Amino acid sequence: MYEFLLTVLFNSYAIEPVDIANSAPMAATFAAATGIFALFFFAEVPRVRIDIVEKIPVIGSYFKKEIPPEDNPF
């Protein structure tokens, strides 16, 4: 006689998709800040400086370390 249409919503440990969508911008902001911090923190490591930081268009020239010829031991 009566048929009820039941829908099952995604709910995992009381976290719903709306909660994830609402917190995504804040999580992305923290992730970007953490990535920028890590990049500048490890900027003095030669491999990171040469392979990553020097290739950033605007600030890459600031991190280039040029050794004058008189200071080169070879």
C-alpha positions as CSV (number, residue, x, y, z in Angstrom):
1,M,0.0,0.0,0.0
2,Y,2.3,2.7,1.2
3,E,5.8,2.7,-0.1
4,F,8.4,4.8,1.6
5,L,11.4,6.0,-0.3
6,L,14.4,5.8,2.0
7,T,17.6,7.5,1.1
8,V,20.8,6.8,2.9
9,L,23.1,9.8,3.2
10,F,26.8,9.5,3.4
11,N,27.8,9.8,7.1
12,S,31.1,8.6,8.4
13,Y,31.7,9.3,12.1
14,A,29.3,12.2,12.1
15,I,31.1,13.9,9.2
16,E,28.9,14.8,6.3
17,P,29.9,16.0,2.8
18,V,28.6,19.5,3.8
19,D,31.1,19.6,6.6
20,I,33.9,18.6,4.3
21,A,32.9,21.2,1.8
22,N,32.7,23.9,4.5
23,S,36.2,23.2,5.8
24,A,37.9,22.7,2.5
25,P,38.9,26.4,2.0
26,M,40.5,26.5,5.5
27,A,42.3,23.3,4.9
28,A,43.6,24.5,1.5
29,T,44.8,27.7,3.2
30,F,46.7,25.8,5.9
31,A,48.2,23.5,3.2
32,A,49.4,26.4,1.1
33,A,50.9,28.2,4.1
34,T,52.7,25.0,5.2
35,G,54.1,24.4,1.7
36,I,55.4,28.0,1.4
37,F,57.0,27.7,4.9
38,A,58.6,24.4,3.9
39,L,59.9,25.9,0.7
40,F,61.5,28.8,2.4
41,F,62.8,26.7,5.3
42,F,64.6,24.4,3.0
43,A,65.6,27.1,0.5
44,E,69.2,27.0,1.8
45,V,69.7,23.3,1.0
46,P,71.6,23.4,-2.3
47,R,69.5,20.8,-4.1
48,V,66.2,22.4,-3.1
49,R,67.5,25.9,-4.0
50,I,68.8,24.9,-7.4
51,D,66.1,22.5,-8.5
52,I,63.0,24.3,-7.1
53,V,63.5,27.8,-5.7
54,E,65.6,29.3,-8.4
55,K,63.0,28.3,-11.0
56,I,60.2,30.3,-9.4
57,P,59.6,33.2,-11.9
58,V,59.4,36.2,-9.6
59,I,61.7,35.4,-6.6
60,G,64.1,32.9,-8.2
61,S,66.9,35.4,-8.9
62,Y,67.0,36.4,-5.2
63,F,68.1,32.9,-4.3
64,K,70.8,32.4,-6.9
65,K,74.2,32.0,-5.2
66,E,77.0,33.1,-7.5
67,I,80.5,32.4,-6.3
68,P,83.1,35.0,-7.4
69,P,86.0,33.5,-9.3
70,E,88.5,34.5,-6.6
71,D,86.6,32.5,-4.0
72,N,86.4,29.4,-6.2
73,P,88.9,26.8,-4.9
74,F,89.2,25.0,-8.2
